[in-house]
C-alpha cells in the first residue's frame, strides 16, 4: 500500500506548529461564546469557511466528482456548501453538549438492547455523518455501558477537552495511543460494553480495501476484527438532522454469514458496514465530510 506524496510547497514545521497553537488557543478562548450562539450561527460560520478555506473546498469538490460523476458541477458545489454548513452546526451542537433533541425510535432502541442482551458486547460502527458526537451521547443515555475508540488530538489541550466532554456524557474513551488500550477494549466488550468505532476515514491503522462509491477505499478493520474475534453483534448507526437542531437516529444490524474464519468474517463485516455508510451518504450527501481524503491510499504495492 502506497500513500501518494503530497504536492506543492509545505510550510516549515515550526510554522505549522505555530499556526496550530494559535488555532487551539483561539478555540479555547471562543468556546464559552460558542456555547451561547444559536445553531444557525454555526451554519453561517460553515458557509463562510467554504469560501475562505480553499484547500478544503477543492478537496470536497474533487471527492464529490468521484462519488457523483453524473451530477452537475453546480449541484456538487451546492452539496459542498451544505456540508460545510452542517459541520458548523455540528460544531456548535457539540460545544453545547445537548443530546436531548436526538430521537431514537422504540424499534431501534429494541434492536440495540437485544444485541446487548446477547452478552458478547456490541460493536457499534458509524462514520462522520450528521451529528456523530450527539449520536454517541444519545446512545450512552440508554444507560448501557458505552465507549468509543478515538485518536488523540495533535494538541493535548484538545485531547483533554474531548475526554472531559465524552466522560460527562458517560462515554468511556479508549485512546489509540495508550499502550493498554487494546486489552482494555477487550475487557470492556467481554463485560458487556458497547463500543463505537468510526470506520469512514483513511487513517494510519490496519485496514482493508473495500468498495466505497465504486472505488477501493482503505478502511479501518478494528471493528470487524473485534466482532469476528468475540462473536459480537455489529450494528451500524448514525444521526440525521431532521430540521433545526432535531435529529433522528438510524440503526441497522450488520448481518453477514459468520464462517468462523476471523480474517474472512472481519473483511465481510467491514465491507458490509462500509456499504451501509455509503447508502446513508447517498441519501444525505450534505451530512458527510467530503473534504477528507477518503481515497488517499493507493492499492498499488
Rosetta blueprint (number, residue, H / E / L):
1 X L
2 X E
3 X E
4 X L
5 X L
6 X L
7 X L
8 X L
9 X L
10 X L
11 X L
12 X L
13 X H
14 X H
15 X H
16 X H
17 X H
18 X H
19 X H
20 X H
21 X H
22 X H
23 X H
24 X H
25 X H
26 X H
27 X H
28 X H
29 X H
30 X H
31 X H
32 X H
33 X H
34 X H
35 X L
36 X L
37 X L
38 X L
39 X H
40 X H
41 X H
42 X H
43 X H
44 X H
45 X H
46 X H
47 X H
48 X H
49 X H
50 X H
51 X H
52 X H
53 X L
54 X H
55 X H
56 X H
57 X H
58 X H
59 X H
60 X H
61 X H
62 X H
63 X H
64 X H
65 X H
66 X H
67 X H
68 X L
69 X L
70 X L
71 X L
72 X L
73 X H
74 X H
75 X H
76 X H
77 X H
78 X H
79 X H
80 X H
81 X H
82 X H
83 X H
84 X H
85 X H
86 X H
87 X H
88 X H
89 X H
90 X H
91 X H
92 X H
93 X H
94 X H
95 X H
96 X H
97 X L
98 X L
99 X L
100 X L
101 X L
102 X E
103 X E
104 X L
105 X L
106 X H
107 X H
108 X H
109 X H
110 X H
111 X H
112 X H
113 X H
114 X H
115 X H
116 X H
117 X H
118 X L
119 X L
120 X L
121 X L
122 X E
123 X E
124 X E
125 X E
126 X E
127 X L
128 X L
129 X E
130 X E
131 X L
132 X H
133 X H
134 X H
135 X H
136 X H
137 X H
138 X H
139 X H
140 X H
141 X L
142 X L
143 X L
144 X L
145 X L
146 X E
147 X E
148 X E
149 X E
150 X E
151 X L
152 X L
153 X L
154 X L
155 X L
156 X H
157 X H
158 X H
159 X H
160 X H
161 X H
162 X H
163 X H
164 X H
165 X H
166 X H
167 X H
168 X H
169 X L
170 X L
171 X E
172 X E
173 X E
174 X E
175 X E
176 X L
177 X L
178 X L
179 X L
180 X L
181 X H
182 X H
183 X H
184 X H
185 X H
186 X H
187 X H
188 X H
189 X H
190 X H
191 X L
192 X L
193 X L
194 X E
195 X E
196 X E
197 X E
198 X E
199 X L
200 X L
201 X L
202 X L
203 X L
204 X L
205 X L
206 X L
207 X E
208 X E
209 X E
210 X E
211 X E
212 X E
213 X L
214 X L
215 X E
216 X E
217 X E
218 X E
219 X E
220 X E
221 X L
222 X H
223 X H
224 X H
225 X H
226 X H
227 X H
228 X H
229 X H
230 X H
231 X L
232 X L
233 X E
234 X E
235 X E
236 X E
237 X E
238 X E
239 X E
240 X E
241 X E
242 X E
243 X E
244 X L
245 X L
246 X E
247 X E
248 X E
249 X E
250 X E
251 X E
252 X E
253 X E
254 X L
255 X L
256 X L
257 X L
258 X L
259 X L
260 X L
261 X L
262 X H
263 X H
264 X H
265 X H
266 X H
267 X H
268 X H
269 X H
270 X H
271 X H
272 X H
273 X H
274 X H
275 X H
276 X H
277 X H
278 X H
279 X H
280 X H
281 X H
282 X H
283 X H
284 X L
285 X H
286 X H
287 X H
288 X E
289 X L
290 X L
291 X L
292 X L
293 X L
294 X L
295 X L
296 X L
297 X E
298 X E
299 X L
300 X L
301 X L
